[in-house]
Amino acid sequence: MPADPLLSIAEELYSLAPGEFTGTRNEWARQTRADGDRELAERVTALRRPSTAAWVVNMLMRHQAEQMTQVLDLGASLRRAQADLDGDALRELTRQRRRLTTVLTQQGRELARDLGQKVTGSVAEQVEDTLHAAMVDEGAAAAVRSGMLVAALTATGVEQADVADALAVPAALGLAPRARTRPPARRTALHAVPEKPQASGDPDDPGDATRAREREQAEARRRARQQALDEARAAADEEKRRLRKARKRVSRLEARTLQVADELEQLRGRAAELEHELDTLDERSDRARARRDRVEERYAQAQDALSAAETSLDEAAKDG
């Protein structure tokens, strides 16, 4: 990543486990504020905690960089085949895309488990949707490559994916994070709580050890509540982004609906005008046909009269 201070801080933050994000971000904000850079502190504070799905994709980009690069390269080939209308290549690349996204999503679930994070079925679907988006949309691919997603992505390949709200730092678009070694499976270590010497009283009095355990339990509850709050906030941010996107789509459709309704109304008005004109033309055609018939009858009569006159003239010439 470049040496830009915000990008450097974000690079660290988006490599952390979800439960570590908020505390580390706030510590960075305090430190930069204490160093006199209030603007940077505000920008750090504004960095959003990633949704679970976005975090999984970020981790894949850091811990499974080779496989992710394969996905992104295959996506570029797929988009070229679409542009070239190469049917055979499209079919083969589409099969590869489905295989890769399925396999990599499963690897993402395993990686998350190794990092101490449970991935539900719905989160796995969002991970797969994001990988699919990265393969069919160039902007989504650049956002995924950064390793700084804060929200899952969706794309159909028809309309461009909306990546602005899904990326932590816009300047990171297309950059690649530092690759990391996949950590070993996480195991919970059991630690005995040592007894502290008693200042006075019965040396076997468990009071100090009990109070220590109570403090540890209280701290564990606080961390769990903080993590639940962070997850709820991230989920709310994700739904807010989805709602904003849905509202934009509804607005576009409503605008198009009004436009089509207006065009239809104009066409209906024009249809009414044409129907009136058609009725008028039918009436005029009837009158014109009747007049034609009368003229044809008079013409036949005139022809008969002409023939009679010519015959009479011939007879008169013979008599003379």
C-alpha positions in Angstrom: 0.0 0.0 0.0 1.1 3.6 -0.5 2.6 5.7 2.3 -0.6 7.8 2.7 -1.3 8.0 6.4 -5.0 7.0 6.1 -4.3 4.2 3.8 -1.5 2.9 6.1 -3.8 3.0 9.1 -6.7 1.4 7.1 -4.3 -1.3 5.9 -3.8 -2.4 9.5 -7.4 -2.0 10.6 -8.9 -4.0 7.8 -6.5 -6.9 8.5 -7.9 -7.2 12.1 -10.5 -9.5 13.5 -14.0 -7.9 13.7 -13.8 -7.6 17.5 -10.5 -5.8 17.4 -11.5 -3.2 14.8 -13.3 -0.6 16.8 -10.9 -0.4 19.7 -7.9 -0.2 17.4 -9.5 2.4 15.2 -10.4 4.6 18.2 -6.8 4.3 19.5 -5.5 5.4 16.1 -7.9 8.4 16.2 -6.7 9.4 19.7 -3.1 9.1 18.7 -3.4 11.1 15.5 -5.4 13.8 17.4 -2.7 13.9 20.1 -0.1 14.3 17.3 -2.0 17.4 16.2 -3.5 16.0 13.0 -7.2 16.5 13.7 -8.3 16.1 10.1 -6.6 12.7 9.9 -8.2 11.8 13.2 -11.6 12.6 11.9 -11.0 10.5 8.8 -9.8 7.6 10.9 -12.9 7.8 13.1 -15.1 7.7 10.0 -13.7 4.4 8.9 -16.5 1.8 9.1 -16.3 -1.6 10.7 -16.7 -4.2 7.9 -19.7 -6.4 7.7 -18.9 -10.1 8.3 -19.1 -10.9 4.6 -16.9 -8.0 3.7 -14.4 -9.0 6.4 -14.3 -12.6 5.0 -13.5 -11.3 1.5 -10.8 -9.0 2.9 -9.3 -11.9 4.7 -9.3 -14.0 1.5 -7.5 -11.2 -0.3 -4.8 -11.2 2.4 -4.5 -14.9 3.2 -5.5 -16.5 -0.1 -4.1 -14.0 -2.4 -3.1 -16.5 -5.1 -6.6 -18.0 -5.3 -8.2 -14.5 -5.3 -5.9 -13.3 -8.1 -7.0 -16.4 -10.1 -10.7 -15.4 -9.5 -10.1 -11.8 -10.6 -8.1 -12.9 -13.7 -10.8 -15.3 -14.7 -13.3 -12.5 -14.3 -11.3 -10.3 -16.7 -11.2 -13.2 -19.2 -15.0 -13.6 -18.8 -15.7 -9.9 -19.4 -13.5 -10.0 -22.6 -15.4 -13.1 -23.9 -18.6 -11.2 -23.3 -17.3 -8.2 -25.2 -16.2 -10.4 -28.1 -19.4 -12.4 -28.0 -17.4 -15.6 -27.9 -20.0 -18.2 -27.0 -17.7 -21.2 -26.5 -15.3 -19.3 -24.2 -18.3 -17.8 -22.3 -19.7 -21.2 -21.5 -16.4 -22.6 -20.3 -15.5 -19.6 -18.3 -18.9 -19.5 -16.7 -18.5 -23.1 -15.6 -15.1 -22.2 -14.1 -16.5 -19.1 -12.4 -19.2 -21.2 -10.6 -16.6 -23.7 -9.5 -14.2 -21.1 -8.2 -16.7 -19.0 -6.4 -18.2 -22.1 -4.6 -14.8 -23.4 -3.6 -13.4 -20.1 -2.5 -16.5 -19.3 -0.5 -16.0 -22.6 1.4 -12.3 -21.7 1.9 -13.5 -18.3 3.3 -15.7 -20.0 5.8 -12.8 -22.2 6.9 -10.4 -19.2 7.1 -12.9 -17.3 9.2 -13.3 -20.2 11.6 -9.5 -20.4 11.9 -9.6 -16.7 12.8 -12.2 -17.3 15.4 -15.2 -16.0 13.5 -18.4 -18.0 12.7 -19.9 -17.6 9.2 -23.6 -18.3 8.8 -25.2 -19.5 5.6 -26.6 -16.0 4.8 -23.1 -14.5 5.2 -21.6 -17.2 3.0 -24.2 -16.2 0.3 -23.1 -12.6 0.5 -19.4 -13.7 0.2 -20.3 -15.7 -2.9 -22.3 -12.8 -4.3 -19.3 -10.5 -3.8 -16.9 -12.9 -5.5 -19.4 -13.2 -8.4 -19.6 -9.4 -8.6 -15.8 -9.2 -8.8 -15.9 -11.5 -11.8 -18.6 -9.8 -13.8 -17.9 -6.2 -12.9 -14.5 -4.4 -13.3 -15.3 -1.8 -10.6 -16.3 -4.6 -8.1 -13.0 -6.4 -9.0 -11.0 -3.3 -8.1 -12.8 -2.9 -4.8 -12.3 -6.5 -3.8 -8.6 -6.3 -4.8 -8.1 -3.5 -2.3 -8.9 -5.7 0.7 -10.8 -2.8 2.3 -14.4 -3.7 1.7 -16.9 -2.6 4.4 -20.0 -4.1 2.7 -20.8 -7.0 0.5 -21.2 -6.4 -3.3 -23.8 -7.5 -5.9 -23.6 -7.2 -9.6 -25.5 -8.6 -12.6 -23.0 -7.7 -15.3 -25.6 -5.5 -17.0 -25.4 -2.4 -14.7 -22.2 -1.3 -13.0 -21.9 -2.3 -9.4 -22.2 0.5 -6.8 -18.8 0.2 -5.1 -18.6 3.7 -3.6 -20.4 2.9 -0.4 -18.8 -0.5 -0.1 -15.2 0.7 0.0 -13.6 2.0 3.2 -11.1 4.4 1.5 -11.9 5.4 -2.1 -8.2 5.9 -2.8 -7.6 2.2 -2.2 -9.6 1.2 -5.3 -7.6 -1.3 -7.3 -4.7 -1.4 -4.8 -3.7 -4.7 -3.3 -3.1 -5.4 0.4 -0.1 -7.1 1.9 -0.3 -10.9 1.7 -0.3 -12.6 5.0 0.4 -16.2 6.1 -2.7 -18.2 6.9 -2.8 -18.6 10.7 -3.1 -22.0 12.4 -6.5 -23.1 13.7 -7.4 -21.1 16.7 -7.7 -22.9 20.0 -9.0 -21.7 23.4 -6.2 -21.8 26.0 -7.2 -22.6 29.6 -5.3 -20.5 32.2 -5.4 -21.2 35.9 -6.0 -18.1 38.0 -3.2 -17.9 40.4 -4.0 -17.2 44.0 -2.6 -13.9 45.4 -1.1 -13.9 48.9 -3.6 -12.7 51.5 -2.6 -9.5 53.3 -4.2 -10.9 56.4 -6.7 -13.5 57.6 -7.1 -17.1 56.5 -4.5 -17.9 53.8 -7.0 -20.2 52.2 -9.6 -17.4 51.8 -10.6 -17.4 48.1 -11.8 -13.8 48.2 -9.0 -12.3 46.0 -9.2 -15.1 43.5 -13.0 -14.7 43.4 -12.8 -11.0 42.8 -10.2 -11.5 40.1 -12.5 -14.0 38.3 -15.4 -11.6 38.7 -13.4 -8.9 37.1 -12.4 -11.1 34.2 -15.9 -12.2 33.7 -17.2 -8.6 33.8 -14.5 -7.7 31.2 -15.5 -10.7 29.1 -19.1 -9.6 29.2 -18.1 -6.0 28.3 -16.1 -7.3 25.3 -18.9 -9.5 24.2 -21.4 -6.6 24.4 -19.0 -4.3 22.6 -18.6 -6.9 19.8 -22.4 -7.4 19.7 -22.8 -3.6 19.4 -20.2 -3.4 16.6 -21.8 -6.3 14.7 -25.3 -4.7 15.1 -23.9 -1.3 13.9 -22.2 -3.0 10.9 -25.4 -4.9 10.1 -27.4 -1.6 10.3 -24.9 0.1 8.1 -25.1 -2.7 5.5 -28.9 -2.6 5.5 -28.8 1.2 5.3 -26.6 0.9 2.2 -28.9 -1.7 0.7 -31.9 0.5 1.4 -30.3 3.5 -0.2 -29.5 1.3 -3.3 -33.1 0.0 -3.3 -34.5 3.5 -3.1 -32.4 4.6 -6.0 -33.6 1.7 -8.1 -37.2 2.5 -7.1 -36.7 6.1 -8.0 -35.4 5.2 -11.4 -38.2 2.8 -12.0 -40.8 5.3 -10.9 -39.4 7.9 -13.2 -39.4 5.5 -16.1 -43.0 4.5 -15.2 -44.1 8.1 -15.3 -42.3 8.6 -18.6 -44.0 5.5 -20.1 -47.4 6.6 -18.7 -47.0 10.0 -20.3 -46.0 8.5 -23.6 -48.9 6.1 -23.4 -51.3 9.0 -22.7 -50.0 10.8 -25.7 -50.4 7.7 -27.8 -54.0 7.2 -26.5 -54.8 10.8 -27.5 -53.3 10.3 -30.9 -55.2 7.0 -31.2 -58.5 8.9 -30.4 -57.6 11.5 -33.1 -56.9 8.7 -35.6 -60.2 6.9 -34.7 -62.1 10.1 -35.3 -60.3 10.7 -38.6 -61.1 7.1 -39.6 -64.8 7.5 -38.9 -64.8 10.8 -40.9 -63.0 9.1 -43.8 -65.4 6.2 -43.7 -68.4 8.6 -44.0 -66.7 10.5 -46.8 -65.8 7.3 -48.6 -69.5 6.1 -48.5 -70.6 9.5 -49.9 -67.9 9.3 -52.6 -68.9 5.8 -53.6 -72.6 6.8 -53.8 -71.7 9.8 -56.0 -69.5 7.6 -58.2 -72.3 5.1 -58.7 -74.7 8.0 -59.7 -72.1 9.4 -62.1 -71.5 5.9 -63.6 -75.3 5.6 -64.2 -75.5 9.0 -65.9 -72.5 8.1 -68.0 -74.1 4.9 -69.2 -77.2 6.8 -70.0 -75.2 9.4 -72.0 -73.4 6.6 -73.8 -76.8 5.1 -74.8 -78.0 8.5 -76.0 -74.8 9.0 -78.0 -75.3 5.6 -79.7 -78.9 6.4 -80.5 -77.9 9.8 -82.0 -75.2 8.2 -84.2 -77.7 5.6 -85.4 -80.3 8.2 -86.3 -77.7 10.3 -88.1 -76.6 7.3 -90.2 -80.2 6.5 -91.2 -80.8 10.1 -92.2 -77.8 10.1 -94.4 -79.0 6.9 -96.2 -82.4 8.4 -96.8 -81.0 11.6 -98.2 
